């Protein structure tokens, strides 16, 4: 599956903003990736090291990072 091009500077800023709200995810190496869809793309987080399943707010952290990236990138 091919990835969608991600602006690294905007992704870093979006993740930084999300980490300000959810600092417990700082040590997991989150990065934003884009997956092509039939129309548009789906943006998600991948981690260098997967956070434990019992760590709260994983969904909220991902949403904050992805929504922040979409806002900054204008997509």
N, C-alpha and C positions, 0 to 999 in steps of 0.2 A: 504494500500500500504506500503510495507516494504521500509525502507531507506537503502541506501548504506552506509557502514562505512566511516566516514570522520575522517581524522587525525586532531584533535583539534588544535594542535600547528601550523600545516601548514595552517589551515583555518584562525586562528587568525592572522598569518603573512600576508596572502593574503588580508584579510579585512583591516588590518592596512595599507598596501601599497595602497589599493584602497582609503581609507579614507584620505591619504596624498594628493591625487589628487582631492577628492570630500568630503571635510570636512563637508559639509552641511548634510551628512547622519550619522554623529557620534551619534546623540541622538536617533536613531531608533532601536538599538539592532539587527543589521544585523548578520545573521549566514548562513553559507553555508550548504546546504543539498544535498544529492544525491538521485535520484529516479532511480530504476532499469528500464532498457529498455530490449527489447528482446535480444539485443546485447549491452553490455556496460551499461552506466548510463548517466542520464542527471543531471547536477549540476545547482543549482539555489540558490537564496537568499530567506530566510524567515526573517521576522522582528518581534520583540516584539511589536512594534508599527508601523503601516503602515505609510510611508511617504505620505504627501499630493500629490494628483495627479498633482497639478500644480508645484510641485518642479522640476526644470529642472535637466537633466542629470541622471535620475534614471536608464535608460537603460545603459548608459555608466558606471555608478558605478557598476551595476551588472556584466557587461561584464568584467570590470577591476578586480573585486574580483574573479569571476569564472575562468577567464583565468590565473590569478595569482596563484590560487589554483592548477589548472591543471598543470601549469609549475612546481611549487614547488613539487607536488606529483608525477610528471612524468606520468600522465595519459592523 
